[in-house]
């Protein structure tokens, strides 16, 4: 059973998400919160598997709350705007997925399942936004963590493609290998680099100057 916490300052929005979550046999709502501080308290108390997190909230916003709870649970950031200026900050804070509030219910259900399994979900438009954000920043420091040297040549290749926003299926087609093989490479590189998911891999690849 996937236990889901719902965080949004609008009661109507929370009610809508509750209905979607409770329509699934393998999910249940672990609690609701109306701001970031309540969210932190809720996570500490209920230890949900996944948190649906709004960005703009009173008292403590979703970014600050995500920064504090990302190590204890998986966070799906929900926003009204696709090109939200908080995209990068949210992902850097530890969010595992980013979704529009206007997305179909099946997309939300998919996001919850994906992050509950320990993976990350980045829509192509969000990956593009992340890349654009890096492009506007100063030149990368090229500080390659020593762990990067432990990656095989193929794993470094896969890391670059992940940072370029390609899905596992797209990487498989480009490298002429099976999707299962790509998943294995991704799992290995995340393990070697001690990263939680591919969102962190994208950030590290840019910070290390692997992708320009």
Secondary structure, DSSP 8 states (H G I E B T S, - for coil): -EEEEEE-S-HHHHHHHHHHHHTSTTEEEEEEESSHHHHHHHHHHH--SEEEEESS-SSS-HHHHHHHHTTTSEEEEEES-TT-TTHHHHHHTT-SEEEETTS-HHHHHHHHHHHHTT--B--HHHHHHHHHHHHHS--------GGGGGS-HHHHHHHHHHHTT--HHHHHHHHTS-HHHHHHHHHHHHHHTT-SSHHHHHHHHHHTTS--
